[in-house]
Amino acid sequence: MSRNYPHIFEPLTVKRTTFKNRVIMPPMGSNLATFTGEVSEDMKKYYGLRARGGTALITVENACIDYPLATNGTKQLRIDKNQFIPGLYELTERIHAYGALASIQLNHAGASAYPERLQGLQSVSASSVPSKEGNPAPRPLTKQEILNIVTKYAEAAQRAVQAGFDMVEIHGGHSYLLDQFLSPLYNKRTDEFGGSYENRARFARLVIEAVRSAVGKWIPISFRISAAEFIDGGNTLDDTLKLLEYIQPEVDIINVSAAVNDSIQYQIDKCDLPDGWRAYLSQAVKDKFGKPVILSGNIRNPEIADQLLADGKTDFLAIGRGLIADPDWARKAQSGRANYIRKCISCNIGCADHRISKSQPLRCTVNPDLIYGEAYKKNNVTRDLHVVVIGGGTSGLETACTAAEAGCRVTLIERERELGGLARKIARFPEKSRIEDFPAYLEQRASHLPNLTIKCGTTATKKMLIELKPDILYAATGSKPMLPPIEGLRELTDAEGTQVKSIYGFMDNIPYFEQNAAGKNVAIIGCGAVGLDVMEFFTLRKAHVTMIEMMPSFGKDADVVSKSTFKELLATHPVDMHLGTALQKVCPNKFIASHDGHLAEYPFDYGFICMGLIPDIPAEDPFKTYAEEQGIPFCNLGNSRKTGQIIHGTEAGRNILHTIDMIGGFD
């Protein structure tokens, strides 16, 4: 047993299968399969990297058991025909090569099927209730169709064993088909598959019994369930404990998850939920049934994770987004290097919003290479190259660290006295404090690079560049508030003695506003993601909030999890929302805006301008000019190129490797 976090690294045997530690990778869609549902080379590398990092069990993402009605996602794995076995076998070989166990999640999407892959068919479910607000209505399955699907699960499980998987998991949560029978949200049937707990559990039990028959006595079966659905009319924990009485007899491990499509912020956990916040759910299941359970939910800190195991709240730790962020989570924790873990910040951009809202492949804000990881460090430059980076936010730090790790001499110049830029400022929001883990990680990483020199509290000049003689110049000078030519806007925003603040003015004074929010009238111009963050802050602190947005809807640039979070907040906390309303004038204590040609006044105690950000670059860019004069590569990146999310700056920072390569820096 490891001296570091001994409970995490204590082996556990279930049936005849021994898990070398308690860290498992839960199933998470990746969009890395081929369009036809086969395992791709990128997928093998992606899962292999996480197996190499010390994870005990890799659970491969949900696989379609009955195409096309069971399909989920634009590029989902399939296991509904034997032709998919060879690719899956190669995948288990890759996972096993690094000493990890392999499992695969078997799933039927039901009413959550991806519409564009249904080939004109109507989706199916327990009843005709959509699995998500705004989705098309499914048709109820007949009894014979239910029994046919049971057979499909068994056949898929047999293929999984043939492909070398050590375990199979059946998905019974998250608004997928089995949950559509388990949950009264969706199940309105009056036959033997609806109504009572026993009836609603009947389909799941038939599936489990058929899978057990297919895989034999000794292959462990895991069942994933939304133990609490966190939505009116959905299953509570008490409901789930009753349902599990009928489901669990042939189940070996119960994977305790939570939530459904319309409460996704508790399934793909929002940023402010603490580590292991679902532990009361897993403990209740464990205490009642005495079987091994899996706990998930923002588990980032090894110390907290170890304590959850020590306290008997769980048997396994499902670290999902944490392993996307750092494939070596387990190995770093075991070797006593927990402070080197690149922790997930629960932003839910590349892992959730990319896949669910945009049909894009899996990406990560804090980890710019999910496939090859840190392989770039093996390819050092073959000649002396000096890289100068102007700006020490997250994009600048990623650029500087990557270049230094590739063997370049690097100088980073930051005009502020602290590093981290906008990300560190955003982390001052109490509800966004987890974001601090990223700039903290980058600082730690930078501090151990002897060929990286950091100059804080220093303003970069052309004279300085002449002295430094860079071979490559990158500018990551950040952003500033967008202040269009509206009467009073530029004169009053962030001016001394006024209560009109930009988002920067807000972030620089959060402690004051936290102490002086209750009962105040707050007016916010702009209902994008930033404006909604400010709204959340003041609404939770009992202020009276008015929002003014010129577009006809709000939250256009917010990710799918944040949108659901804001929707829940607005349903329980009244906010005076004015859409299609354009700001006309800013006064010291009121905004004047127009809607359909009619002017209205919006008085405030605090007024906030959240109209967006623009790159903070002088009209005549001295850095670009210097690079052109010297004939060296130059790049504006992060918010100084195009304002966006942290993920874009991280990706651009890692891309300095391409610049180095293009000038012949590598062999």
C-alpha positions in Angstrom: 0.0 0.0 0.0 1.3 3.5 -0.9 2.3 5.8 2.0 0.8 8.6 0.1 -3.0 8.5 0.3 -3.1 4.8 1.4 -6.8 4.4 1.0 -6.7 5.5 -2.7 -3.9 3.0 -3.5 -5.3 0.0 -1.6 -6.2 -2.8 -4.0 -9.8 -4.2 -4.0 -11.1 -7.4 -5.5 -14.6 -7.7 -6.9 -15.5 -11.3 -7.9 -12.2 -12.5 -9.3 -11.1 -9.0 -10.7 -8.6 -7.1 -8.7 -8.4 -3.3 -9.0 -4.9 -2.1 -8.2 -6.2 1.1 -6.7 -9.5 3.0 -6.3 -9.2 5.4 -9.1 -11.4 4.7 -12.1 -12.1 6.7 -15.3 -15.8 6.8 -15.8 -17.4 6.8 -19.2 -17.4 10.2 -20.9 -18.3 10.8 -24.5 -15.3 12.0 -26.6 -16.4 12.2 -30.3 -13.1 10.5 -31.0 -14.7 7.4 -32.7 -14.9 7.2 -36.4 -18.1 8.5 -38.0 -19.2 4.8 -38.6 -18.7 4.0 -34.9 -15.3 2.3 -34.9 -12.4 2.8 -32.6 -9.9 5.3 -34.0 -6.2 5.5 -33.4 -6.7 8.8 -31.5 -9.1 7.0 -29.2 -6.6 4.3 -28.5 -4.0 6.9 -27.7 -6.4 8.9 -25.5 -7.4 6.0 -23.3 -4.0 4.5 -23.3 -2.5 7.7 -22.0 -4.9 7.6 -19.0 -4.1 3.9 -18.4 -0.4 4.7 -18.4 -1.0 7.4 -15.8 -1.8 4.8 -13.1 -5.6 4.6 -13.3 -7.0 1.2 -12.1 -9.9 1.0 -14.4 -10.7 2.7 -17.7 -14.4 2.7 -18.5 -14.8 3.3 -22.2 -17.5 5.8 -23.2 -21.1 4.7 -23.8 -21.3 2.4 -26.8 -24.4 2.1 -29.0 -26.1 -1.3 -28.6 -28.7 -1.0 -31.4 -28.0 1.4 -34.2 -29.6 3.8 -35.1 -32.3 4.1 -32.4 -29.8 3.7 -29.5 -27.4 6.2 -30.9 -26.0 9.1 -28.9 -23.7 11.8 -30.2 -22.2 12.6 -33.6 -19.4 10.1 -33.4 -20.3 7.4 -30.9 -18.8 4.0 -30.5 -20.9 1.1 -31.7 -21.0 -2.5 -30.2 -24.2 -3.7 -32.0 -22.4 -5.9 -34.6 -19.4 -8.2 -34.6 -17.6 -6.0 -37.1 -16.7 -3.6 -34.2 -15.0 -6.3 -32.1 -11.5 -6.0 -33.7 -11.2 -2.3 -33.0 -12.5 -2.7 -29.5 -10.0 -5.6 -28.9 -7.2 -3.3 -30.0 -8.4 -0.7 -27.5 -8.4 -3.2 -24.6 -5.0 -4.3 -25.6 -3.7 -0.7 -25.4 -5.4 -0.3 -21.9 -4.1 -3.6 -20.6 -0.5 -2.8 -21.8 -0.3 -0.3 -19.0 -1.7 -2.5 -16.3 -5.2 -1.1 -16.1 -8.4 -2.9 -16.3 -10.9 -2.1 -19.1 -14.7 -1.8 -18.9 -17.2 -0.4 -21.5 -20.5 1.2 -20.9 -23.5 -0.3 -22.8 -26.2 2.2 -23.6 -29.4 2.9 -25.4 -30.1 6.6 -25.7 -33.9 6.3 -26.1 -35.5 9.7 -26.4 -32.0 11.2 -26.0 -30.9 9.8 -29.4 -29.0 12.1 -31.7 -31.7 13.3 -34.2 -29.4 13.5 -37.2 -28.4 9.9 -36.9 -31.9 8.4 -36.6 -32.3 8.2 -40.4 -35.7 9.7 -40.3 -37.0 7.4 -37.5 -38.8 8.7 -34.4 -36.9 8.2 -31.1 -38.3 5.7 -28.6 -38.9 5.8 -24.8 -41.1 4.6 -22.0 -43.7 7.3 -23.0 -44.0 10.2 -25.3 -42.3 12.6 -22.9 -39.1 14.3 -24.4 -35.9 13.6 -22.4 -35.0 17.3 -22.6 -36.9 20.5 -22.8 -37.2 21.4 -26.5 -36.4 17.9 -27.8 -38.9 16.2 -30.1 -41.4 13.8 -28.5 -40.5 10.1 -28.7 -42.9 7.2 -29.2 -43.5 4.6 -26.4 -41.9 1.2 -26.9 -44.1 -1.8 -27.2 -43.5 -4.8 -24.9 -42.0 -6.8 -27.7 -39.7 -4.0 -28.6 -38.6 -3.8 -24.9 -37.8 -7.5 -24.9 -35.9 -7.1 -28.2 -33.8 -4.4 -26.7 -33.0 -6.7 -23.7 -31.6 -9.2 -26.2 -29.5 -6.4 -27.8 -27.9 -5.6 -24.4 -27.0 -9.2 -23.9 -25.5 -9.5 -27.3 -23.5 -6.3 -26.8 -22.2 -7.6 -23.5 -21.0 -10.8 -25.1 -19.2 -8.8 -27.7 -17.5 -6.8 -24.9 -16.2 -10.0 -23.3 -14.9 -11.2 -26.7 -13.2 -7.9 -27.2 -11.3 -8.4 -23.9 -13.1 -6.1 -21.5 -12.7 -7.1 -17.9 -16.1 -5.6 -16.9 -19.2 -4.1 -18.4 -21.3 -1.2 -17.2 -25.0 -0.7 -17.9 -26.1 2.9 -18.1 -29.3 3.5 -16.1 -29.1 7.2 -15.5 -28.7 10.7 -17.1 -32.0 10.6 -19.1 -31.1 7.6 -21.2 -33.5 4.8 -22.0 -33.3 2.8 -18.8 -33.6 6.0 -16.8 -36.6 6.9 -19.0 -38.3 3.9 -17.5 -37.0 4.3 -14.0 -37.9 8.0 -13.7 -41.5 9.3 -13.2 -40.4 12.3 -15.2 -40.6 10.3 -18.4 -42.4 7.1 -17.5 -46.2 7.5 -17.7 -47.0 3.9 -18.6 -49.8 1.9 -17.1 -48.6 -1.6 -18.0 -46.2 -3.8 -16.2 -43.3 -1.4 -17.1 -44.9 1.7 -15.4 -46.3 2.9 -12.1 -44.8 1.1 -9.1 -41.2 1.0 -8.2 -41.1 -2.7 -9.2 -42.7 -2.0 -12.6 -40.4 1.0 -13.4 -37.4 -1.2 -12.5 -38.6 -4.2 -14.5 -36.8 -3.2 -17.8 -33.5 -2.5 -16.1 -33.7 -5.8 -14.2 -34.4 -7.8 -17.3 -31.4 -6.1 -19.0 -29.1 -6.9 -16.1 -30.3 -10.6 -15.9 -29.7 -11.0 -19.6 -26.3 -9.4 -19.4 -25.4 -11.7 -16.5 -26.4 -14.7 -18.5 -24.3 -13.5 -21.4 -21.1 -12.7 -19.6 -21.1 -15.5 -17.0 -20.7 -15.5 -13.2 -17.3 -13.9 -12.9 -17.3 -10.8 -15.1 -18.3 -7.9 -12.8 -21.3 -5.8 -13.8 -21.6 -2.2 -12.9 -24.9 -0.3 -13.0 -24.8 3.5 -13.3 -27.8 5.3 -11.8 -28.9 8.9 -11.2 -29.4 8.5 -7.4 -31.1 11.9 -7.2 -32.4 13.7 -10.3 -32.5 17.2 -8.7 -35.6 18.2 -10.6 -39.2 18.5 -9.7 -41.0 15.3 -10.3 -37.8 13.2 -10.7 -36.5 10.5 -8.5 -35.2 11.4 -5.1 -32.6 9.4 -3.2 -35.3 7.6 -1.3 -37.0 6.6 -4.6 -33.7 5.3 -6.0 -33.0 3.2 -2.9 -36.4 1.5 -3.5 -35.8 1.0 -7.2 -32.4 -0.5 -6.5 -34.0 -3.2 -4.4 -35.2 -4.7 -7.7 -32.2 -3.8 -9.8 -29.2 -4.7 -7.7 -29.3 -8.5 -7.1 -27.1 -9.3 -10.1 -25.1 -6.1 -10.0 -21.6 -6.2 -8.5 -20.8 -2.4 -8.4 -23.2 0.4 -8.2 -22.0 3.6 -10.0 -23.7 6.4 -8.1 -24.2 9.4 -10.3 -26.9 12.1 -10.3 -29.2 14.4 -12.4 -30.9 14.3 -15.8 -30.7 16.4 -18.9 -32.6 19.3 -17.5 -30.5 19.4 -14.3 -27.2 18.8 -16.1 -25.3 21.1 -13.8 -25.5 18.3 -11.1 -24.5 15.6 -13.6 -21.6 17.4 -15.2 -20.9 19.3 -12.0 -20.8 23.1 -12.1 -17.8 24.9 -10.9 -18.9 25.8 -7.3 -19.9 22.3 -6.2 -17.3 21.0 -3.7 -15.1 17.9 -4.0 -17.1 14.8 -3.5 -20.3 16.7 -2.9 -22.4 13.6 -3.9 -20.8 11.4 -1.1 -24.1 11.3 0.8 -25.7 9.5 -2.1 -23.0 6.9 -2.5 -22.9 6.3 1.2 -26.6 5.7 1.4 -26.4 3.2 -1.4 -23.4 1.5 0.1 -25.0 1.3 3.6 -28.3 -0.2 2.3 -26.9 -2.8 -0.1 -23.4 -3.5 1.2 -22.0 -3.6 -2.3 -19.0 -1.7 -3.7 -20.0 1.8 -4.9 -18.5 4.4 -7.2 -18.5 8.1 -6.3 -18.1 10.9 -8.7 -18.5 14.7 -8.4 -15.8 17.3 -8.8 -13.1 15.0 -7.1 -9.9 17.0 -7.7 -7.9 17.0 -4.4 -6.2 13.6 -3.5 -6.4 14.5 0.2 -10.2 14.9 0.1 -10.5 11.8 -2.1 -8.5 9.7 0.4 -10.6 10.9 3.3 -13.8 9.9 1.4 -12.6 6.4 1.2 -11.4 6.4 4.8 -14.8 7.5 5.9 -16.5 4.6 4.1 -18.5 6.9 1.8 -17.4 5.1 -1.3 -15.2 2.2 -2.6 -14.1 3.8 -5.9 -13.4 7.3 -7.0 -14.7 8.2 -10.5 -12.3 10.9 -11.7 -13.6 11.9 -15.1 -12.8 15.4 -16.1 -9.9 15.3 -13.7 -8.3 12.6 -15.9 -9.1 14.6 -19.0 -7.1 17.5 -17.5 -4.3 15.3 -16.2 -3.9 11.7 -17.3 -1.2 11.2 -14.6 -3.5 12.1 -11.7 -3.1 8.8 -10.0 0.6 8.4 -10.6 1.3 12.0 -9.3 -0.7 11.4 -6.2 0.9 8.1 -5.5 4.4 9.4 -5.9 3.8 12.4 -3.6 3.6 15.0 -6.3 0.0 16.0 -5.8 1.0 19.7 -6.1 2.0 19.0 -9.7 -1.5 17.7 -10.7 -3.1 19.8 -13.5 -6.5 20.1 -11.8 -9.7 20.3 -13.7 -11.3 23.7 -13.1 -14.9 22.5 -13.9 -15.4 25.0 -16.6 -17.2 22.4 -18.7 -16.2 24.1 -22.0 -14.1 21.6 -24.0 -15.4 18.4 -22.3 -19.1 19.2 -22.2 -20.1 22.2 -24.3 -17.9 21.1 -27.2 -19.6 17.7 -27.5 -23.1 18.5 -26.4 -23.8 21.9 -27.9 -21.3 22.1 -30.8 -20.8 18.5 -31.9 -17.0 19.0 -31.6 -14.4 16.5 -30.4 -13.4 16.4 -26.8 -11.0 19.2 -25.7 -9.8 20.7 -22.3 -9.2 24.2 -21.1 -6.2 23.3 -19.0 -4.8 20.5 -21.1 -4.1 21.4 -24.7 -3.2 17.9 -25.9 -5.5 15.0 -24.9 -3.9 12.5 -27.3 -0.2 12.9 -26.9 0.1 14.6 -23.5 3.6 15.7 -22.8 5.3 13.8 -25.5 6.6 17.1 -26.9 9.1 17.3 -24.1 11.1 14.5 -25.8 11.8 16.7 -28.9 14.1 19.5 -27.7 15.3 22.2 -30.0 18.6 21.6 -31.8 19.9 25.2 -31.7 19.8 28.2 -29.3 16.4 29.9 -29.6 15.3 32.8 -27.5 11.5 33.2 -27.1 10.1 36.4 -25.6 6.5 36.3 -24.3 4.8 39.6 -23.4 2.0 39.0 -20.9 1.7 36.5 -18.0 -1.9 35.4 -18.2 -2.7 31.8 -18.7 -2.1 31.9 -22.5 1.3 33.6 -22.0 2.3 31.2 -19.2 1.4 28.2 -21.3 3.4 29.6 -24.2 6.4 30.3 -22.0 6.3 27.0 -20.2 5.9 25.0 -23.4 8.8 26.8 -25.2 11.0 26.3 -22.2 10.2 22.6 -21.9 11.1 22.3 -25.6 14.5 23.6 -24.7 14.3 27.3 -25.7 15.6 30.2 -23.6 12.4 32.1 -22.6 11.8 35.5 -21.1 8.3 36.4 -20.0 7.4 40.0 -19.3 4.3 40.9 -17.3 3.3 44.5 -16.4 1.3 43.5 -13.3 3.0 42.3 -10.1 1.2 39.0 -10.2 0.8 36.3 -12.9 -2.4 34.7 -14.0 -4.1 37.6 -15.8 -7.9 37.4 -16.4 -8.2 33.8 -15.1 -6.9 34.8 -11.7 -9.3 37.8 -11.6 -12.3 35.6 -12.5 -11.3 33.2 -9.7 -12.1 36.0 -7.3 -15.8 35.3 -7.9 -16.6 33.0 -5.0 -18.6 30.8 -7.3 -15.6 30.5 -9.7 -12.8 30.1 -7.1 -11.9 26.7 -8.6 -10.5 28.4 -11.6 -7.5 29.6 -9.4 -6.1 26.1 -9.7 -5.1 26.7 -13.3 -2.9 29.9 -12.9 -1.5 28.3 -9.7 -0.5 25.2 -11.6 1.1 27.2 -14.4 3.1 29.3 -11.9 4.3 26.1 -10.2 5.2 24.6 -13.5 7.1 27.8 -14.5 9.0 28.0 -11.3 10.8 24.7 -12.0 12.1 25.7 -15.5 15.7 27.1 -15.1 15.6 28.4 -18.7 12.5 30.5 -18.1 13.0 34.1 -16.8 9.9 35.9 -15.5 9.9 39.7 -15.1 6.8 40.9 -13.3 5.9 44.5 -12.7 7.7 45.3 -16.0 6.2 47.1 -19.0 7.6 45.7 -22.3 9.1 48.3 -24.7 10.8 48.2 -28.1 14.0 49.2 -26.4 13.8 46.1 -24.2 13.1 43.9 -27.1 16.2 45.2 -28.9 18.2 44.3 -25.8 16.7 40.8 -25.5 17.0 39.9 -29.2 14.2 37.4 -29.4 14.1 34.8 -32.2 10.4 34.4 -31.6 8.0 37.0 -30.2 4.6 36.3 -28.7 2.2 38.9 -27.3 -0.5 37.9 -24.8 -1.4 41.3 -23.5 -4.9 40.5 -22.6 -8.2 42.4 -23.0 -10.0 45.5 -21.9 -13.7 46.3 -21.6 -15.5 47.2 -24.8 -16.9 50.8 -24.3 -18.7 51.9 -27.4 -19.3 55.7 -28.0 -22.4 56.0 -25.9 -23.1 59.2 -23.9 -21.5 59.0 -20.5 -20.2 55.5 -20.9 -16.4 56.1 -21.2 -16.5 59.1 -18.9 -18.1 57.3 -16.0 -17.1 53.6 -16.2 -14.5 52.9 -13.5 -14.0 56.6 -12.8 -13.1 57.5 -9.3 -16.1 58.1 -7.1 -18.6 56.6 -9.4 -20.7 53.4 -9.0 -20.4 52.5 -12.7 -18.0 49.6 -13.0 -16.7 47.5 -15.9 -16.2 43.8 -15.3 -12.6 44.6 -14.3 -13.8 47.2 -11.8 -16.2 44.6 -10.3 -13.5 41.9 -10.0 -11.1 44.3 -8.4 -13.6 45.1 -5.7 -15.4 41.8 -5.0 -14.8 41.9 -1.2 -16.5 45.3 -1.0 -19.5 44.1 -3.1 -19.8 40.9 -1.1 -20.2 42.9 2.1 -22.5 45.5 0.6 -24.8 43.6 -1.8 -27.9 42.8 0.3 -30.9 45.0 -0.6 -29.0 47.1 -3.2 -30.4 47.9 -6.6 -28.0 46.5 -9.2 -28.3 47.2 -13.0 -26.2 45.2 -15.5 -25.7 46.1 -19.1 -25.1 42.9 -21.1 -26.6 39.4 -20.6 -23.7 37.3 -22.0 -21.8 34.9 -19.8 -19.9 37.6 -18.0 -23.1 39.6 -17.2 -24.8 36.5 -16.0 -21.9 35.7 -13.7 -22.3 39.2 -12.1 -26.1 38.6 -11.9 -25.5 35.3 -10.1 -23.1 36.9 -7.6 -25.6 39.7 -6.6 -28.7 37.5 -6.8 -27.3 35.0 -4.4 -26.4 37.8 -2.1 -30.0 39.2 -2.0 -29.6 42.2 -4.2 -32.3 43.4 -6.5 -31.0 42.8 -10.0 -32.0 44.4 -13.4 -30.4 43.1 -16.6 -30.5 45.0 -19.9 -29.5 43.2 -23.1 -29.9 44.5 -26.7 -30.2 41.0 -28.1 -33.5 39.1 -28.0 -32.1 36.3 -25.8 -29.6 35.9 -23.0 -26.5 33.7 -22.4 -25.7 33.2 -26.1 -22.0 32.6 -25.3 -22.5 30.6 -22.1 -21.8 26.9 -22.0 -24.5 24.2 -21.7 -23.9 23.7 -18.0 -23.9 27.4 -17.1 -27.1 27.9 -19.1 -28.8 25.2 -17.0 -27.4 26.8 -13.8 -28.6 30.2 -14.7 -32.0 28.9 -15.7 -32.4 27.2 -12.3 -31.3 30.4 -10.6 -33.7 32.6 -12.5 -36.6 30.2 -11.6 -36.0 30.6 -7.9 -34.6 34.2 -7.7 -36.5 37.0 -9.4 -34.5 39.1 -11.8 -35.9 42.0 -13.8 -34.8 41.1 -17.4 -35.1 43.5 -20.3 -34.2 41.9 -23.6 -34.1 43.7 -27.0 -33.2 46.9 -25.0 -30.3 49.1 -26.1 -28.3 51.3 -23.8 -28.5 55.0 -24.8 -26.9 57.0 -21.9 -25.0 56.4 -18.7 -25.6 58.6 -15.8 -23.9 58.5 -12.3 -26.9 56.6 -10.8 -29.0 55.3 -13.7 -28.9 53.9 -17.2 -31.2 55.1 -19.9 -32.1 52.5 -22.6 -34.6 52.1 -25.4 -36.9 49.3 -26.3 -39.0 49.5 -29.4 -38.2 53.2 -29.7 -39.3 54.0 -26.1 -36.8 55.3 -23.5 -36.8 54.0 -20.0 -34.7 54.8 -16.9 -33.0 52.1 -14.8 -31.8 53.6 -11.5 -29.1 51.7 -9.5 -26.9 51.7 -6.5 -24.3 49.8 -8.5 -24.2 49.7 -12.3 -22.1 47.3 -14.3 -21.0 47.4 -17.9 -20.7 43.8 -19.2 -20.8 44.5 -23.0 -17.8 42.3 -23.8 -14.1 42.6 -24.0 -11.7 43.6 -26.8 -8.0 42.9 -27.3 -5.8 45.3 -25.4 -3.5 46.3 -28.3 -2.4 49.8 -29.2 -3.6 51.1 -32.6 0.0 50.9 -33.8 1.3 47.6 -32.4 4.9 48.2 -31.4 5.6 44.5 -30.9 4.3 43.4 -34.3 6.2 46.3 -35.8 9.5 45.2 -34.1 9.0 41.6 -35.3 8.4 42.7 -38.9 11.5 44.8 -38.8 13.6 42.0 -37.5 12.0 39.3 -39.7 11.1 37.0 -36.8 7.9 35.1 -36.1 5.3 37.0 -34.2 1.9 36.0 -32.8 -0.8 37.7 -30.8 -2.6 35.1 -28.8 -5.2 34.7 -26.1 -7.5 37.7 -25.5 -5.0 40.0 -27.2 -5.8 38.3 -30.5 -9.5 37.6 -30.1 -11.4 37.7 -26.9 -12.8 34.4 -25.9 -12.5 31.6 -23.4 -9.4 30.5 -21.5 -9.3 27.3 -23.6 -8.5 29.3 -26.8 -5.4 30.9 -25.2 -4.2 27.6 -23.8 -4.4 25.9 -27.3 -2.6 28.9 -28.9 0.1 28.8 -26.3 0.9 25.1 -26.9 1.0 25.9 -30.7 4.3 27.7 -30.2 5.7 24.2 -30.9 4.6 24.6 -34.6 6.3 28.0 -34.8 9.5 26.5 -33.5 9.2 23.7 -36.0 8.5 26.0 -38.9 11.8 27.9 -38.3 13.8 24.7 -38.1 14.1 24.5 -34.4 13.6 20.8 -34.3 15.3 18.0 -36.2 
